[in-house]
Amino acid sequence: QMGIGDGLLVDALAEMGLDGPTPEGAFYAMPRVPEGWVDEVIDRGVVVVPGEAFGEGGAGHARISYATDVETLKEALEVMSEATAAVR
């Protein structure tokens, strides 16, 4: 069963057109992202980790932690949405 943060993150990523497995029991997601997305998000002040940091299978993905309060998560998701539009 997803909590508020899980659902908020999964729904927002889907709206951005970023898909990946639904988090199950952890506080992070690892969606597929367009080239340049990680740098664009970081340049805008939100820290995400390139999937490559977790091995070759992570290439083309980003690890996003949502172990934070809902308001901070909403602000970060807005930044991610703007970054997604910028790299597409």
CORZI-V874978 format. One record per residue. N is the residue number from 1. RES is the residue in three letters. PHI is phi in whole degrees, -180 to 180 (999 if undefined). OMEGA is omega in whole degrees, -180 to 180 (none if undefined). NEAR is the number of other ideal C-beta (glycine too) atoms within 8 Angstrom. Layout:
n->{N N}
res->{RES RES}
phi->{PHI PHI}
omega->{OMEGA OMEGA}
near->{NEAR NEAR}
This chain:
n->{1 2 3 4 5 6 7 8 9 10 11 12 13 14 15 16 17 18 19 20 21 22 23 24 25 26 27 28 29 30 31 32 33 34 35 36 37 38 39 40 41 42 43 44 45 46 47 48 49 50 51 52 53 54 55 56 57 58 59 60 61 62 63 64 65 66 67 68 69 70 71 72 73 74 75 76 77 78 79 80 81 82 83 84 85 86 87 88}
res->{GLN MET GLY ILE GLY ASP GLY LEU LEU VAL ASP ALA LEU ALA GLU MET GLY LEU ASP GLY PRO THR PRO GLU GLY ALA PHE TYR ALA MET PRO ARG VAL PRO GLU GLY TRP VAL ASP GLU VAL ILE ASP ARG GLY VAL VAL VAL VAL PRO GLY GLU ALA PHE GLY GLU GLY GLY ALA GLY HIS ALA ARG ILE SER TYR ALA THR ASP VAL GLU THR LEU LYS GLU ALA LEU GLU VAL MET SER GLU ALA THR ALA ALA VAL ARG}
phi->{999 -82 -92 -60 -62 -58 -63 -60 -66 -60 -64 -66 -63 -63 -63 -81 83 -103 -119 180 -65 -72 -59 -131 85 -126 -109 -152 -128 -138 -76 -71 -133 -67 -58 88 -63 -58 -62 -63 -66 -63 -60 -90 98 -113 -89 -129 -114 -61 -59 -59 -64 -110 111 -58 -65 -86 -57 82 -124 -136 -97 -120 -89 -124 -84 -153 -77 -61 -64 -64 -62 -61 -63 -65 -66 -64 -62 -63 -64 -64 -66 -62 -63 -70 -95 -91}
omega->{-179 174 -179 -179 179 -177 179 -179 -178 180 -179 179 179 178 178 -177 179 -178 179 -179 176 179 178 175 178 -179 176 176 -179 -179 168 -178 178 177 179 -175 -177 -180 -179 180 -180 179 180 172 177 -177 171 -177 177 -179 -179 179 -178 177 -176 -180 -179 -179 180 179 173 175 -177 175 175 176 -178 179 -174 -179 178 179 179 179 180 180 176 177 180 179 178 179 179 178 -177 -176 -179 none}
near->{2 7 6 6 11 11 9 13 14 12 8 11 14 9 7 9 6 10 7 9 6 7 12 5 3 5 7 10 13 12 11 7 11 7 5 7 12 11 7 11 13 10 6 9 5 10 4 11 9 10 14 8 7 9 5 5 6 13 7 7 12 13 14 12 7 12 5 8 5 8 6 8 13 9 8 10 11 8 12 15 11 9 13 14 7 7 10 5}
